[in-house]
Amino acid sequence: MKVRIDDQRCEGHGRCYGIAPQLFQPDDLGDGKVVGDGTVAPELEHSARLAVDNCPEQAIVIEGG
C-alpha cells in the first residue's frame, strides 16, 4: 500500500500530518507532503486510512490497498 497527495487539491489543513506524522509532513507552505516514497508499513495502515477519511479536500489517495 502507498499513499500520495494530490497537490492540486491540498489546501494545507494539516490533518494528515496531525493524524499520521510518520506518513505525512508539512511543506514550506504548510501543505501536506508524503514522507519518503509513500509506502505504508502494515502497522500504519489504520493511520493512513484515518488521514484519508479526515482530509476535507479528499486530496489523499491510497494506491494498492
PADREN-19082 format. One record per residue: residue number from 1; residue in one letter; x, y, z of N, C-alpha, C in turn. Coordinates in steps of 0.05 Angstrom, whole numbers, plus 32768, in hexadecimal, padded with zeros to 4 digits. Last residue first. Layout:
PADREN-19082
<r NUM a <X Y Z> <X Y Z> <X Y Z>>
...
end
This chain:
PADREN-19082
<r 65 g <7FAB 7FF1 7FD4> <7FA2 7FE7 7FEE> <7F86 7FEC 7FF2>>
<r 64 g <7FC4 800D 7FAB> <7FCC 7FF2 7FB1> <7FC2 7FE7 7FCC>>
<r 63 e <7FC3 804E 7FC7> <7FC7 803D 7FB0> <7FCF 8021 7FB8>>
<r 62 i <7F9C 8081 7FE0> <7FAA 8068 7FE7> <7FAB 8057 7FCD>>
<r 61 v <7FA2 80C6 7FE1> <7F9A 80AF 7FD2> <7FAA 8097 7FDC>>
<r 60 i <7F8B 8104 7FF8> <7F9C 80ED 7FFD> <7F90 80D4 7FEF>>
<r 59 a <7F65 812B 7FF1> <7F7E 812D 7FE1> <7F90 8115 7FE5>>
<r 58 q <7F33 813B 8004> <7F37 8120 7FF9> <7F4F 811F 7FE7>>
<r 57 e <7F30 8169 8020> <7F31 816B 8003> <7F33 8150 7FF5>>
<r 56 p <7F31 8158 8056> <7F1A 8167 804C> <7F19 8169 802D>>
<r 55 c <7F44 811B 806E> <7F4D 8130 805C> <7F35 813E 8050>>
<r 54 n <7F34 80EF 808A> <7F33 8109 8097> <7F3C 8120 8086>>
<r 53 d <7F3D 80C1 806C> <7F22 80C7 8075> <7F1F 80E3 8080>>
<r 52 v <7F75 80C3 8068> <7F64 80C5 8050> <7F48 80CE 8058>>
<r 51 a <7F83 80BB 809E> <7F8B 80D3 8091> <7F7A 80D8 8078>>
<r 50 l <7F6E 8087 80A5> <7F63 809D 80B5> <7F6A 80B8 80A8>>
<r 49 r <7F91 806B 8084> <7F74 806C 807D> <7F66 8083 808D>>
<r 48 a <7FC1 8072 80A0> <7FBE 807B 8084> <7FA1 807F 807C>>
<r 47 s <7FB5 8057 80CF> <7FBA 8074 80D0> <7FB8 8080 80B4>>
<r 46 h <7FB1 8023 80BB> <7F9A 802F 80C8> <7F9D 804E 80C8>>
<r 45 e <7FE6 801A 80A9> <7FD0 801A 8097> <7FB7 8028 80A2>>
<r 44 l <8011 8013 80CA> <8008 802F 80C6> <7FF0 8031 80B3>>
<r 43 e <8020 7FDE 80C9> <8017 7FE9 80E3> <800D 8006 80E1>>
<r 42 p <8033 7FD8 8094> <801A 7FCC 809D> <800F 7FD8 80B7>>
<r 41 a <804B 8016 8079> <8050 7FFD 8087> <8036 7FF2 8092>>
<r 40 v <8044 8032 803B> <8038 8031 8055> <803E 8016 8062>>
<r 39 t <8069 805C 8011> <8063 8040 8019> <805A 8040 8036>>
<r 38 g <807A 808E 8001> <805D 8089 8006> <8056 806D 800F>>
<r 37 d <80AF 8096 7FFF> <80A2 8090 7FE6> <8084 808A 7FE9>>
<r 36 g <80B4 80CA 8031> <80C0 80B4 8020> <80B1 80B0 8006>>
<r 35 v <8076 80E5 8041> <8091 80DE 804B> <809B 80C7 803A>>
<r 34 v <8051 8113 801C> <8055 80F8 8023> <8072 80F4 802C>>
<r 33 k <8037 814F 8036> <804B 8143 8024> <804F 8126 802E>>
<r 32 g <8007 8184 803B> <8010 8169 8041> <8023 815F 802C>>
<r 31 d <801A 81C8 8043> <800B 81B3 8035> <8017 8198 803D>>
<r 30 g <803B 81EE 8059> <8028 81E1 806B> <8016 81CC 805E>>
<r 29 l <8062 8201 8039> <804A 8210 803A> <8035 8205 804D>>
<r 28 d <808B 81DB 803D> <8091 81F6 8045> <8078 8208 8047>>
<r 27 d <8063 81A2 8052> <8078 81AE 8042> <807C 81CB 804B>>
<r 26 p <8059 8174 8089> <8053 818D 807B> <806A 8195 8069>>
<r 25 q <8052 812D 807E> <805F 8144 808B> <8057 815D 807C>>
<r 24 f <803F 80E9 8087> <803B 8103 807B> <804A 8118 808B>>
<r 23 l <804B 80BB 80A4> <8045 80B8 8087> <8045 80D3 8079>>
<r 22 q <8051 80C7 80D8> <8065 80B4 80CD> <8062 80B3 80AE>>
<r 21 p <8026 80E6 80E5> <803F 80F4 80E0> <8055 80E1 80D5>>
<r 20 a <7FE9 80E2 80DE> <7FFD 80CE 80D7> <8018 80DB 80D1>>
<r 19 i <7FCC 810F 80F2> <7FC3 80F3 80F7> <7FD9 80DF 80F3>>
<r 18 g <7FE9 813A 80E0> <7FE1 8139 80FC> <7FD9 811D 8104>>
<r 17 y <7FEF 8131 80AB> <8007 812E 80BB> <8001 8131 80D9>>
<r 16 c <7FB7 8137 809E> <7FC6 811F 8097> <7FDF 811C 80A9>>
<r 15 r <7FA8 816A 80AD> <7F9D 8153 80BB> <7FAD 813A 80B6>>
<r 14 g <7FB8 8198 8093> <7FCA 818B 80A5> <7FBF 8173 80B4>>
<r 13 h <7FA2 81B9 806D> <7F95 81B8 8086> <7FA6 81AA 809C>>
<r 12 g <7FB5 81C5 8038> <7FC5 81C9 804F> <7FB7 81C9 806A>>
<r 11 e <7F9A 81B7 800B> <7F99 81D3 8013> <7FA6 81D8 802D>>
<r 10 c <7F9F 818B 7FD4> <7FA7 8191 7FEF> <7FA7 81AF 7FF4>>
<r 9 r <7F96 8188 7F9C> <7F7F 8188 7FAF> <7F86 8191 7FCB>>
<r 8 q <7FC6 8187 7F83> <7FB3 819A 7F79> <7F9B 819C 7F8C>>
<r 7 d <7FE2 815D 7F9A> <7FEA 8178 7FA1> <7FD6 818D 7F98>>
<r 6 d <7FCB 8126 7FB5> <7FC6 8135 7F9D> <7FCC 8152 7FA4>>
<r 5 i <7FF7 80F9 7FD4> <7FE6 8111 7FD7> <7FE4 811F 7FBD>>
<r 4 r <7FF7 80B2 7FE1> <8001 80CA 7FD3> <7FEE 80E1 7FD8>>
<r 3 v <800C 8074 7FFC> <7FFB 808C 7FFC> <8008 80A1 7FEB>>
<r 2 k <8009 802D 7FF1> <8017 8046 7FF0> <8003 805D 7FF2>>
<r 1 m <8011 7FE9 8000> <8000 8000 8000> <8012 8019 8000>>
end
